[in-house]
C-alpha cells in the first residue's frame, strides 16, 4: 500500500459514478470537506481535491491596495455626530 504524504487517515476506497456528463466521486463522511466548492488539480496520476477557503484579512487588504482611493468630491452625507455630554454619575 502506498503512503500518502498528507494523509492523517488511512486511504479508503470510494465509488465513482456519472452525474450527467461529469464523473463524480462519492466522498466518505470521514473525508468530508467544508463549504460547497472545491479546487481540483492533477499531480501526475493523482487528483488533489481541497476546499475553497474564504478570503482572509490579507486578501481584503490586498484588494484595498489595488482599488482607487475615495474621491473627496464624492457626495457623502453630513452626519450630525456631536460629542456626548458628560454626566455626574457619583
C-alpha positions in Angstrom: 0.0 0.0 0.0 1.3 3.5 -0.9 1.8 6.1 1.8 0.3 9.5 1.2 2.4 12.4 2.4 -0.5 14.4 3.9 -2.7 11.5 5.0 -3.9 11.5 8.6 -6.4 8.7 8.0 -5.7 5.6 6.0 -6.9 5.6 2.4 -10.4 4.3 1.8 -12.0 3.1 -1.5 -14.7 5.4 -2.8 -17.3 4.9 -5.6 -17.2 6.7 -8.9 -20.4 7.5 -10.7 -21.8 9.6 -13.6 -23.7 12.8 -13.0 -25.0 13.8 -16.5 -21.8 14.1 -18.5 -19.4 14.6 -15.5 -17.7 11.9 -13.5 -18.2 12.3 -9.7 -16.9 10.6 -6.6 -18.8 9.8 -3.5 -16.7 11.1 -0.6 -16.9 9.1 2.6 -18.1 11.0 5.7 -14.6 10.9 7.3 -13.2 12.8 4.3 -16.0 15.4 4.1 -14.9 18.9 3.2 -16.3 22.2 4.4 -18.2 24.6 2.1 -19.9 23.9 -1.2 -16.9 24.4 -3.6 -13.6 22.7 -4.0 -10.4 23.2 -6.1 -9.3 20.2 -8.0 -5.8 19.7 -9.6 -3.8 16.9 -11.0 -0.4 15.8 -9.7 0.8 13.2 -12.1 -1.9 10.4 -12.0 -3.3 11.7 -8.7 -6.2 14.1 -8.2 -6.0 16.6 -5.4 -9.2 18.0 -4.0 -9.1 20.8 -1.5 -11.8 23.2 -0.1 -12.1 26.7 -1.4 -11.3 28.8 1.6 -13.0 32.2 2.3 -10.5 35.0 1.7 -9.0 36.3 4.9 -7.8 39.7 6.1 -4.6 39.6 3.9 -6.7 39.2 0.8 -9.0 42.0 1.8 -6.1 44.3 2.5 -4.5 43.4 -0.9 -7.8 44.1 -2.6 -8.0 47.5 -1.0 -4.4 48.3 -2.1 -5.4 47.8 -5.7 -8.6 49.9 -5.6 -8.6 53.6 -6.3 -8.8 55.8 -3.2 -12.0 57.5 -2.3 -12.6 60.7 -4.2 -13.2 63.6 -1.8 -15.6 65.1 -4.4 -18.0 62.1 -3.8 -21.2 63.2 -2.3 -21.1 61.9 1.2 -24.0 62.7 3.6 -23.4 65.0 6.5 -23.5 63.2 9.8 -24.5 65.1 13.0 -22.4 63.3 15.5 -22.0 65.7 18.4 -19.9 64.7 21.4 -21.7 63.0 24.3 -22.5 65.3 27.2 -20.7 64.4 30.4 -22.8 63.2 33.3 -22.1 63.2 37.1 -22.8 59.6 38.0 -21.5 59.7 41.6 
